[in-house]
């Protein structure tokens, strides 16, 4: 229960009872709880989609629905991963040596590359939501739940399997201990969620292809920086979301 409390309070804004215990063992076990956090956020997102597409916003344009859905997602998901995404853009795209890139990423101020990256991220996500809201042949609420569960699991996968770039910071904190049983339990939950929420042809296409995109992103960041950081986890989470949405769009067109 401590690991679930830690994961919910650290990776979301859900009002959850209790205090998060900040120790290496709890952090390691919380990786297995990330898909649970994703499911909570997914149901929150699914509820917002119902209000916007079937309720008060049914007559609104798909663009407005998509933008409001992203705001709804952010209201409970928070900005932790978005901050990491922006910092990674600043550091990785700076064109400097790895140690200097890590220094740039550590700076709390957002730079031009981070600002441009965030704008492009929101434009892409809005366009993809519009496309899927208007044309997808699957239940909107189902793929929204899976979209959130998948992206949280993908972050946990990279944290679990790849080393950190520094001997300090968030990545090092999560790497101090390992909890294989917790991570595999979370993986089993993610697989079960996919079996329930996605048709077979999406399970065997969208998830593996998105997984390859996530892995490729992580390997590129590892080569550039020497390992992962708390900021790169944020970048990877956004790549997991974008690749998942893109694969859905491609599969929807080929049905």
Backbone as numpy.savetxt, mean C-alpha at the origin, in Angstrom:
# Nx Ny Nz CAx CAy CAz Cx Cy Cz
-2.58 -10.10 20.10 -3.41 -8.90 20.10 -2.54 -7.64 20.10
-1.38 -7.69 20.78 -0.49 -6.53 20.81 -0.01 -6.17 19.41
0.28 -7.20 18.60 0.76 -6.93 17.25 -0.33 -6.32 16.38
-1.58 -6.76 16.56 -2.69 -6.18 15.81 -2.91 -4.72 16.21
-2.86 -4.46 17.51 -3.01 -3.08 17.99 -1.91 -2.19 17.42
-0.68 -2.69 17.45 0.44 -1.93 16.90 0.22 -1.64 15.42
-0.16 -2.67 14.66 -0.33 -2.51 13.21 -1.44 -1.52 12.88
-2.56 -1.61 13.59 -3.69 -0.71 13.31 -3.33 0.72 13.65
-2.70 0.93 14.80 -2.39 2.29 15.21 -1.25 2.90 14.40
-0.32 2.06 13.94 0.81 2.59 13.20 0.48 2.80 11.72
-0.30 1.91 11.13 -0.54 1.95 9.70 -1.91 2.49 9.30
-2.69 2.98 10.26 -3.99 3.53 9.92 -4.40 4.56 10.97
-5.57 5.14 10.76 -6.12 6.08 11.73 -7.36 5.53 12.43
-7.59 4.25 12.34 -8.76 3.67 12.98 -8.69 3.88 14.50
-9.82 4.28 15.09 -9.86 4.41 16.56 -9.89 3.03 17.20
-8.78 2.58 17.71 -8.65 1.23 18.24 -8.25 1.32 19.71
-8.89 0.54 20.58 -8.57 0.63 22.01 -7.16 0.13 22.32
-6.62 0.63 23.41 -5.30 0.18 23.85 -4.18 1.05 23.32
-2.99 0.82 23.85 -1.80 1.54 23.44 -0.87 0.62 22.65
-0.22 1.17 21.64 0.72 0.39 20.85 2.00 0.14 21.65
2.45 -1.11 21.66 3.69 -1.48 22.34 4.83 -1.43 21.35
5.78 -0.52 21.61 6.89 -0.32 20.67 8.09 -1.19 21.07
8.08 -2.43 20.63 9.26 -3.26 20.81 9.46 -4.09 19.55
10.68 -4.62 19.40 11.05 -5.29 18.16 10.19 -6.52 17.88
9.88 -7.28 18.92 9.07 -8.47 18.72 7.67 -8.15 18.24
7.05 -7.15 18.84 5.71 -6.74 18.42 5.73 -6.22 16.99
6.74 -5.43 16.65 6.85 -4.92 15.28 6.99 -6.05 14.28
7.81 -7.05 14.60 8.01 -8.17 13.69 6.70 -8.94 13.49
5.98 -9.18 14.57 4.71 -9.92 14.46 3.63 -9.09 13.78
3.75 -7.77 13.83 2.72 -6.92 13.21 2.68 -7.07 11.69
3.76 -7.59 11.09 3.74 -7.80 9.64 2.65 -8.79 9.26
2.39 -9.76 10.13 1.31 -10.70 9.86 -0.07 -10.09 10.01
-0.15 -8.96 10.74 -1.43 -8.29 10.93 -1.71 -7.25 9.85
-0.73 -6.98 8.99 -0.94 -5.96 7.95 -2.13 -6.28 7.03
-2.32 -7.54 6.58 -3.51 -7.82 5.76 -4.82 -7.54 6.51
-4.82 -7.70 7.84 -6.02 -7.37 8.62 -6.28 -5.88 8.55
-5.23 -5.08 8.72 -5.37 -3.63 8.57 -5.88 -3.30 7.17
-5.35 -4.00 6.16 -5.81 -3.79 4.80 -7.28 -4.12 4.63
-7.75 -5.17 5.27 -9.17 -5.53 5.19 -10.03 -4.47 5.86
-9.59 -3.97 7.02 -10.34 -2.89 7.68 -10.45 -1.67 6.76
-9.31 -1.27 6.20 -9.31 -0.11 5.30 -10.12 -0.40 4.04
-10.08 -1.66 3.58 -10.83 -2.04 2.40 -12.33 -1.93 2.63
-12.79 -2.38 3.78 -14.23 -2.27 4.08 -14.63 -0.80 4.25
-13.75 -0.01 4.82 -14.00 1.44 4.90 -14.14 2.03 3.50
-13.25 1.63 2.61 -13.28 2.12 1.24 -14.52 1.62 0.51
-14.88 0.36 0.74 -16.08 -0.20 0.11 -17.34 0.54 0.57
-17.38 0.88 1.86 -18.52 1.65 2.35 -18.60 3.02 1.69
-17.46 3.67 1.53 -17.44 4.96 0.84 -17.87 4.84 -0.61
-17.46 3.75 -1.26 -17.85 3.56 -2.67 -19.35 3.38 -2.80
-19.96 2.71 -1.82 -21.42 2.53 -1.87 -22.13 3.88 -1.75
-21.67 4.71 -0.82 -22.28 6.02 -0.65 -22.14 6.87 -1.91
-20.99 6.74 -2.59 -20.71 7.61 -3.73 -21.31 7.09 -5.04
-21.42 5.79 -5.20 -21.90 5.26 -6.47 -23.36 4.80 -6.43
-23.87 4.52 -5.24 -25.25 4.04 -5.12 -26.11 4.94 -4.23
-25.48 5.81 -3.46 -26.22 6.63 -2.52 -26.23 8.09 -2.90
-25.65 8.93 -2.03 -25.75 10.38 -2.19 -25.04 10.88 -3.44
-24.05 10.13 -3.94 -23.31 10.60 -5.11 -23.61 9.84 -6.38
-24.72 9.12 -6.42 -25.03 8.26 -7.56 -25.12 9.04 -8.87
-25.57 10.30 -8.79 -25.74 11.10 -10.00 -24.50 11.93 -10.33
-23.46 11.84 -9.53 -22.25 12.62 -9.76 -21.39 11.96 -10.83
-20.48 12.74 -11.40 -19.62 12.22 -12.45 -18.63 11.21 -11.88
-18.17 10.25 -12.70 -17.18 9.28 -12.21 -15.89 9.94 -11.71
-15.52 11.07 -12.30 -14.30 11.77 -11.86 -14.47 12.27 -10.43
-15.61 12.89 -10.14 -15.85 13.38 -8.80 -15.94 12.22 -7.81
-16.59 11.15 -8.22 -16.68 9.97 -7.36 -15.28 9.43 -7.04
-14.43 9.35 -8.05 -13.08 8.81 -7.86 -12.26 9.68 -6.93
-12.31 10.99 -7.12 -11.55 11.91 -6.26 -12.02 11.81 -4.81
-13.33 11.81 -4.62 -13.85 11.71 -3.26 -13.54 10.36 -2.63
-13.49 9.32 -3.44 -13.15 7.99 -2.93 -11.69 7.96 -2.45
-10.81 8.64 -3.17 -9.41 8.72 -2.75 -9.28 9.53 -1.45
-10.04 10.60 -1.34 -10.05 11.39 -0.09 -10.58 10.54 1.06
-11.63 9.78 0.79 -12.21 8.89 1.79 -11.18 7.85 2.25
-10.43 7.31 1.31 -9.38 6.34 1.62 -8.32 6.99 2.51
-7.88 8.17 2.14 -6.85 8.87 2.89 -7.31 9.22 4.31
-8.58 9.53 4.49 -9.08 9.97 5.80 -8.86 8.93 6.89
-8.83 7.64 6.52 -8.60 6.60 7.51 -7.24 5.93 7.32
-6.70 5.97 6.11 -5.40 5.36 5.85 -4.23 6.21 6.28
-4.43 7.53 6.34 -3.36 8.42 6.77 -2.33 8.69 5.68
-1.28 9.39 6.06 -0.28 9.85 5.10 1.09 9.21 5.27
1.17 8.17 6.08 2.47 7.55 6.35 3.14 7.07 5.06
2.43 6.30 4.28 2.99 5.76 3.05 3.17 6.84 1.98
2.28 7.83 1.97 2.42 8.92 1.00 3.66 9.75 1.30
3.94 9.97 2.57 5.15 10.69 2.94 6.39 9.92 2.50
6.37 8.60 2.71 7.49 7.78 2.26 7.65 7.79 0.75
6.54 7.79 0.05 6.58 7.85 -1.42 7.25 9.13 -1.88
6.83 10.27 -1.30 7.40 11.56 -1.69 8.88 11.64 -1.37
9.27 11.18 -0.17 10.68 11.22 0.21 11.53 10.33 -0.70
10.99 9.17 -1.09 11.73 8.28 -1.99 11.92 8.93 -3.35
10.89 9.60 -3.84 11.03 10.32 -5.12 12.14 11.36 -5.02
12.16 12.10 -3.93 13.19 13.13 -3.74 14.59 12.53 -3.75
14.77 11.43 -3.01 16.10 10.86 -2.88 16.55 10.08 -4.09
15.71 9.17 -4.56 16.10 8.27 -5.66 16.27 9.03 -6.96
15.43 10.05 -7.19 15.49 10.79 -8.45 16.44 11.99 -8.38
17.18 12.10 -7.27 18.09 13.24 -7.14 19.33 13.08 -8.01
19.63 11.83 -8.42 20.81 11.59 -9.26 22.12 11.60 -8.49
22.05 11.58 -7.16 23.26 11.62 -6.35 23.66 10.21 -5.91
24.79 10.10 -5.22 25.26 8.81 -4.73 24.31 8.30 -3.64
24.32 6.99 -3.35 23.36 6.40 -2.40 23.33 7.06 -1.03
24.50 7.36 -0.44 24.49 7.93 0.90 23.86 9.31 0.92
24.09 10.08 -0.15 23.48 11.40 -0.23 21.97 11.28 -0.47
21.57 10.30 -1.28 20.14 10.07 -1.52 19.43 9.73 -0.21
20.07 8.94 0.63 19.48 8.59 1.93 19.37 9.82 2.82
20.36 10.72 2.76 20.28 11.96 3.52 19.10 12.81 3.07
18.91 12.89 1.76 17.79 13.67 1.21 16.46 13.07 1.68
16.36 11.75 1.65 15.13 11.08 2.07 14.85 11.31 3.55
15.89 11.45 4.34 15.73 11.66 5.78 15.21 13.07 6.09
15.41 14.00 5.20 14.94 15.39 5.37 13.41 15.40 5.37
12.81 15.97 6.39 11.35 15.99 6.51 10.67 16.90 5.50
11.42 17.80 4.89 10.83 18.74 3.92 10.67 18.05 2.57
9.56 18.35 1.90 9.32 17.77 0.58 10.02 18.59 -0.49
10.64 17.91 -1.45 11.31 18.59 -2.54 10.48 18.57 -3.81
11.06 19.10 -4.88 10.32 19.20 -6.14 9.96 17.84 -6.70
10.88 16.87 -6.63 10.60 15.54 -7.15 9.47 14.87 -6.36
9.48 15.06 -5.05 8.42 14.50 -4.23 7.07 15.11 -4.55
7.04 16.44 -4.75 5.79 17.12 -5.07 5.25 16.65 -6.43
6.13 16.58 -7.41 5.72 16.10 -8.74 5.25 14.66 -8.65
5.98 13.82 -7.90 5.61 12.43 -7.75 4.23 12.26 -7.14
3.94 13.02 -6.09 2.62 12.93 -5.46 1.51 13.36 -6.41
1.74 14.42 -7.16 0.73 14.88 -8.11 0.46 13.83 -9.18
1.53 13.24 -9.72 1.36 12.20 -10.73 0.67 10.97 -10.13
1.02 10.64 -8.89 0.40 9.50 -8.22 -1.11 9.69 -8.12
-1.54 10.86 -7.66 -2.97 11.10 -7.50 -3.68 11.17 -8.86
-3.03 11.71 -9.87 -3.63 11.74 -11.20 -3.82 10.32 -11.73
-2.78 9.49 -11.59 -2.89 8.11 -12.05 -3.97 7.34 -11.31
-3.97 7.48 -10.00 -4.95 6.74 -9.21 -6.37 7.20 -9.52
-6.56 8.50 -9.68 -7.88 9.02 -10.04 -8.33 8.46 -11.39
-7.43 8.50 -12.38 -7.79 8.00 -13.71 -8.13 6.51 -13.67
-7.38 5.73 -12.88 -7.65 4.30 -12.79 -8.97 4.02 -12.08
-9.25 4.77 -11.02 -10.53 4.60 -10.34 -11.69 4.95 -11.28
-11.55 6.02 -12.03 -12.59 6.40 -12.99 -12.84 5.28 -13.99
-11.75 4.72 -14.51 -11.85 3.65 -15.49 -12.58 2.43 -14.92
-12.23 2.06 -13.71 -12.82 0.86 -13.12 -14.23 1.10 -12.61
-14.50 2.27 -12.09 -15.86 2.59 -11.64 -16.83 2.54 -12.82
-16.37 3.01 -13.96 -17.27 3.09 -15.12 -17.40 1.83 -15.93
-16.38 0.95 -15.91 -16.39 -0.16 -16.86 -16.17 -1.54 -16.26
-15.73 -1.65 -15.02 -15.38 -2.96 -14.47 -16.59 -3.90 -14.44
-16.34 -5.15 -14.79 -17.41 -6.15 -14.81 -17.51 -6.89 -13.48
-16.72 -6.47 -12.46 -16.76 -7.13 -11.16 -17.32 -6.16 -10.13
-17.78 -6.71 -9.02 -18.34 -5.89 -7.94 -17.30 -4.90 -7.44
-17.68 -3.63 -7.42 -16.75 -2.58 -7.03 -16.22 -2.81 -5.62
-17.08 -3.15 -4.70 -16.66 -3.27 -3.31 -15.66 -4.41 -3.11
-15.77 -5.47 -3.90 -14.88 -6.61 -3.73 -13.44 -6.27 -4.11
-13.27 -5.63 -5.28 -11.89 -5.34 -5.67 -11.30 -4.20 -4.86
-12.13 -3.32 -4.29 -11.61 -2.28 -3.42 -11.05 -2.87 -2.12
-11.75 -3.85 -1.57 -11.25 -4.51 -0.36 -9.95 -5.24 -0.67
-9.90 -5.94 -1.79 -8.70 -6.69 -2.14 -7.54 -5.76 -2.46
-7.85 -4.65 -3.09 -6.82 -3.64 -3.42 -6.11 -3.17 -2.16
-6.85 -2.94 -1.10 -6.26 -2.46 0.15 -5.53 -3.58 0.87
-6.13 -4.77 0.94 -5.49 -5.91 1.60 -4.19 -6.28 0.90
-4.22 -6.29 -0.43 -3.04 -6.68 -1.21 -1.87 -5.72 -0.99
-2.15 -4.42 -1.02 -1.05 -3.45 -0.91 -0.39 -3.52 0.46
-1.19 -3.77 1.51 -0.59 -3.88 2.85 0.22 -5.16 2.95
-0.27 -6.25 2.39 0.50 -7.49 2.42 1.80 -7.33 1.65
1.76 -6.64 0.52 2.96 -6.45 -0.31 4.05 -5.72 0.46
3.67 -4.72 1.24 4.66 -4.01 2.06 5.27 -4.98 3.08
4.41 -5.76 3.73 4.91 -6.73 4.70 5.86 -7.74 4.07
5.59 -8.13 2.83 6.45 -9.07 2.12 7.86 -8.50 1.96
7.95 -7.25 1.53 9.25 -6.63 1.30 9.97 -6.42 2.63
9.24 -5.98 3.66 9.86 -5.81 4.97 10.44 -7.14 5.45
9.69 -8.21 5.27 10.09 -9.52 5.80 11.29 -10.10 5.05
11.33 -9.92 3.73 12.32 -10.63 2.93 13.55 -9.82 2.56
13.47 -8.50 2.64 14.61 -7.69 2.20 15.22 -6.90 3.34
16.53 -6.76 3.31 17.26 -6.09 4.39 17.11 -4.58 4.29
17.42 -3.90 5.40 17.38 -2.46 5.44 18.67 -1.84 4.91
18.59 -0.59 4.52 19.75 0.11 3.98 20.61 0.72 5.08
20.03 0.88 6.28 20.75 1.55 7.36 20.65 0.73 8.64
21.51 1.04 9.59 21.50 0.39 10.89 20.70 1.20 11.91
19.82 2.00 11.42 18.95 2.81 12.27 17.69 3.11 11.49
16.71 3.72 12.15 15.50 4.12 11.47 14.42 3.04 11.48
13.35 3.32 10.74 12.17 2.45 10.76 12.44 1.06 10.22
13.14 0.97 9.09 13.42 -0.34 8.51 14.22 -1.20 9.48
15.22 -0.61 10.12 16.04 -1.35 11.08 15.20 -1.81 12.26
14.27 -0.97 12.70 13.40 -1.33 13.82 12.60 -2.59 13.50
12.07 -2.69 12.28 11.28 -3.85 11.90 12.15 -5.08 11.63
13.43 -4.87 11.39 14.32 -5.98 11.06 15.08 -6.55 12.26
14.88 -5.99 13.43 15.62 -6.46 14.60 15.26 -7.90 14.96
14.01 -8.26 14.74 13.58 -9.63 15.00 12.75 -10.11 13.82
12.62 -11.44 13.71 11.82 -12.04 12.65 10.74 -12.91 13.28
9.56 -12.91 12.65 8.44 -13.71 13.13 7.81 -14.43 11.93
8.46 -15.48 11.44 7.97 -16.19 10.24 6.54 -16.70 10.38
6.18 -17.23 11.56 4.83 -17.77 11.74 3.77 -16.69 11.56
4.04 -15.49 12.10 3.09 -14.38 11.97 2.98 -13.95 10.51
4.13 -13.86 9.82 4.07 -13.42 8.41 3.33 -14.42 7.55
3.59 -15.70 7.74 2.90 -16.72 6.95 1.41 -16.77 7.27
1.04 -16.48 8.52 -0.38 -16.41 8.86 -1.06 -15.26 8.12
-0.38 -14.12 8.05 -0.92 -13.00 7.30 -1.02 -13.30 5.82
-0.04 -14.04 5.30 -0.08 -14.44 3.89 -1.26 -15.36 3.62
-1.51 -16.30 4.53 -2.65 -17.20 4.38 -3.96 -16.41 4.38
-4.05 -15.38 5.22 -5.25 -14.55 5.26 -5.44 -13.80 3.95
-4.34 -13.28 3.41 -4.43 -12.57 2.13 -4.88 -13.51 1.02
-4.35 -14.73 0.99 -4.75 -15.72 -0.03 -6.22 -16.07 0.12
-6.68 -16.24 1.36 -8.09 -16.55 1.61 -8.98 -15.40 1.14
-8.57 -14.17 1.43 -9.34 -13.00 0.98 -9.43 -12.96 -0.54
-8.31 -13.26 -1.22 -8.32 -13.28 -2.68 -9.26 -14.35 -3.22
-9.27 -15.51 -2.57 -10.14 -16.60 -3.00 -11.61 -16.24 -2.87
-11.94 -15.45 -1.86 -13.32 -15.05 -1.62 -13.74 -13.88 -2.51
-12.83 -12.94 -2.72 -13.20 -11.67 -3.33 -12.94 -11.59 -4.84
-11.99 -12.35 -5.36 -11.62 -12.22 -6.77 -11.97 -13.48 -7.55
-12.46 -13.33 -8.79 -12.65 -14.49 -9.66 -11.31 -15.18 -9.91
-11.37 -16.45 -10.28 -10.16 -17.25 -10.44 -9.19 -16.61 -11.42
-9.66 -16.12 -12.55 -8.75 -15.59 -13.57 -8.04 -14.33 -13.10
-8.64 -13.61 -12.16 -7.96 -12.44 -11.60 -6.94 -12.87 -10.55
-7.26 -13.88 -9.78 -6.32 -14.37 -8.77 -5.02 -14.85 -9.40
-5.12 -15.49 -10.57 -3.93 -16.09 -11.17 -3.25 -15.16 -12.17
-3.78 -13.96 -12.35 -3.16 -13.00 -13.27 -2.81 -11.70 -12.56
-3.80 -11.05 -11.99 -3.59 -9.73 -11.38 -2.60 -9.79 -10.23
-2.78 -10.73 -9.31 -1.90 -10.77 -8.14 -0.46 -11.15 -8.50
-0.23 -12.21 -9.30 1.17 -12.50 -9.66 1.85 -11.37 -10.43
1.13 -10.75 -11.38 1.74 -9.68 -12.17 2.02 -8.45 -11.32
1.07 -8.11 -10.45 1.31 -7.00 -9.53 2.45 -7.34 -8.58
2.51 -8.59 -8.14 3.61 -9.01 -7.27 4.96 -8.87 -7.93
5.04 -9.19 -9.22 6.29 -9.02 -9.95 6.67 -7.55 -10.04
5.68 -6.69 -10.24 5.95 -5.24 -10.29 6.48 -4.75 -8.96
5.89 -5.23 -7.87 6.35 -4.84 -6.53 7.78 -5.32 -6.30
8.04 -6.57 -6.66 9.39 -7.12 -6.47 10.42 -6.37 -7.30
10.06 -6.07 -8.55 10.98 -5.32 -9.41 11.27 -3.94 -8.82
10.25 -3.28 -8.31 10.43 -1.97 -7.68 11.38 -2.07 -6.49
11.16 -3.08 -5.66 12.00 -3.26 -4.48 13.45 -3.55 -4.85
13.66 -4.33 -5.90 15.03 -4.65 -6.33 15.75 -3.43 -6.89
15.00 -2.60 -7.63 15.59 -1.37 -8.16 15.99 -0.44 -7.00
15.12 -0.32 -6.02 15.43 0.53 -4.86 16.61 -0.04 -4.06
16.67 -1.36 -3.94 17.79 -1.98 -3.25 19.11 -1.69 -3.96
19.10 -1.79 -5.28 20.32 -1.51 -6.05 20.72 -0.05 -5.93
19.74 0.83 -5.90 20.02 2.26 -5.85 20.49 2.70 -4.47
19.90 2.11 -3.40 20.16 2.60 -2.05 20.92 1.62 -1.17
21.06 0.39 -1.63 21.73 -0.61 -0.82 20.81 -1.38 0.10
19.53 -1.12 0.04 18.55 -1.79 0.90 17.29 -0.96 1.00
16.40 -1.37 1.89 15.14 -0.68 2.05 15.17 0.27 3.25
14.30 1.27 3.23 14.12 2.19 4.35 12.62 2.32 4.62
12.28 3.00 5.71 10.87 3.26 5.97 10.21 4.02 4.83
10.97 4.91 4.20 10.41 5.67 3.07 10.15 4.78 1.85
11.07 3.87 1.56 10.85 3.01 0.39 9.66 2.09 0.58
9.35 1.74 1.83 8.13 0.94 2.07 6.90 1.71 1.62
6.91 3.03 1.86 5.80 3.84 1.39 5.71 3.86 -0.13
6.87 3.97 -0.78 6.90 3.96 -2.24 6.39 2.62 -2.77
6.83 1.54 -2.16 6.42 0.20 -2.60 4.92 0.00 -2.42
4.36 0.52 -1.33 2.92 0.38 -1.13 2.12 1.04 -2.25
2.59 2.19 -2.70 1.89 2.89 -3.79 2.07 2.16 -5.12
3.24 1.57 -5.34 3.44 0.78 -6.55 2.57 -0.48 -6.54
2.36 -1.05 -5.34 1.48 -2.21 -5.23 0.05 -1.82 -5.60
-0.39 -0.65 -5.14 -1.75 -0.21 -5.46 -1.90 0.09 -6.94
-0.94 0.83 -7.51 -1.03 1.21 -8.92 -0.95 -0.01 -9.83
-0.05 -0.94 -9.53 0.09 -2.13 -10.38 -1.15 -3.01 -10.27
-1.73 -3.11 -9.09 -2.97 -3.87 -8.91 -4.09 -3.27 -9.75
-4.26 -1.96 -9.69 -5.30 -1.30 -10.47 -5.06 -1.44 -11.96
-3.80 -1.29 -12.39 -3.50 -1.40 -13.81 -3.77 -2.81 -14.33
-3.41 -3.82 -13.55 -3.68 -5.20 -13.98 -5.18 -5.46 -14.06
-5.94 -4.88 -13.13 -7.40 -5.01 -13.20 -7.94 -4.40 -14.49
-7.44 -3.23 -14.84 -7.90 -2.55 -16.06 -7.58 -3.38 -17.29
-6.36 -3.90 -17.35 -5.96 -4.73 -18.50 -6.80 -6.00 -18.60
-7.06 -6.62 -17.47 -7.87 -7.84 -17.50 -9.33 -7.54 -17.82
-9.80 -6.38 -17.41 -11.16 -5.99 -17.75 -11.33 -5.78 -19.25
-10.28 -5.25 -19.88 -10.34 -5.03 -21.32 -10.25 -6.32 -22.12
-9.63 -7.35 -21.53 -9.43 -8.60 -22.26 -10.49 -9.66 -21.97
-11.51 -9.30 -21.19 -12.52 -10.28 -20.82 -13.36 -10.71 -22.02
